[in-house]
Amino acid sequence: MVTNAKYWTALGDPTRRTIFELLVDRPSSVSGLASVLPVTRPAVSQHLKVLKDAGLVADTRSGKERIYRIDPDGLAAFRAEIDQFWVKTLAAYAQLVEQPKEDET
């Protein structure tokens, strides 16, 4: 299984995960996010750039601001990767559990 490290890297940072979770609840501007986070607007912008480069968020212009939201296509791709990881992990676990123990043979 080949993983796409960009998703894991983007969400590996606690602040980016918090931003991502806030955007799951509702779209927001940089200033809106910065108002509820203990980081500056430039820091929020940098975190959003990483999330956007990973394909997890998208933005649209609204007047002078950009409104950020979860990118459903990027989220679906990440979800598919997670699902593939779990299918492979559970199959390996099932194979291990179903193997006869050495003292049972």
C-alpha angles and dihedrals in degrees: 000000000000114000126205102232093195092080095047092044093048093051094038091087115081094219092051090048089052091049090048091050091049090052090050087061095047142332115269145178125244091256091049091053093043090053091064099036131074091235135085126261091251089054091049089050091052092050091048090052090056091048091047093047088052089054094243098115135032132194139212130194117250110179107301094344136073116227114213124208138165112280104230093203093052091045091050091051091050091047090052089052092051091047091051090050092052094046090053093044094048092047090053090048092049091050091051093048093046095051112104113247116247093247090051094061 
